Amino acid sequence: MLEVFAVISLCRVNRRNALARGRKPGGFIALTIILWVVFEFIGMIAGTIILGSDNGYLTVLLIALPCAGLGGLISFLIAKNCPQGNYVDPSTIAKPVMTVGPNGAPIYGNPNIPAYQMQQVPVQPMQPVQPMQPVQPVQGAGPVAGMRYCRYCGAANNSTSKFCESCGQNIE
């Protein structure tokens, strides 16, 4: 059972090392488990050959477990010294959620920058948009037959239009 805990903790260490190097951790975790099991199996075979099969299982384990540790050490060194990549762990990316800063101003996250590199900058909230005032028709120009005029912008529209062709407001 202690061996399982050792493999799990080594997988966690190799995951952190891979992420620190900008690499996806899944392959390094699989490599850790594979190297541990393969080297332990090789150690069991070597222990059986060296000590003989009549010495028992526990004496063979005295050779198999250090071999498994050697496999774990190799996986650790591979994860620690792998080439630099450009992978960013999704759990470290800030979500574009608004938070409130110490002075009450909203602070927005950037989804393209990792949270540990993000510098929070207060952003001014947007002002509400005022609706346009209706434009008065030009003096002396009478309505044209078959035309409808928008009450918001004053633009002439076709008599069958439901929305203004200029500003998009409902003209019914």
Buried (B, 14 or more C-beta within 10 A) or exposed (E): EEBEEBBEEBBEBBBBBBBEBBBEBEBBBEBBBEBBEEBBBBBBBBBBEEBEEEEEEEBBBEBBBEBBBBBBBBBBEBBBEBEEEEEBBEEEBBEEEEEEEEEEEEBBBBEEBBBEEBEEEBEEEEEEEEEEEEBEEEEEEEEEEEEBBBEBBBBBBEEEBEEBEEBEBEBE
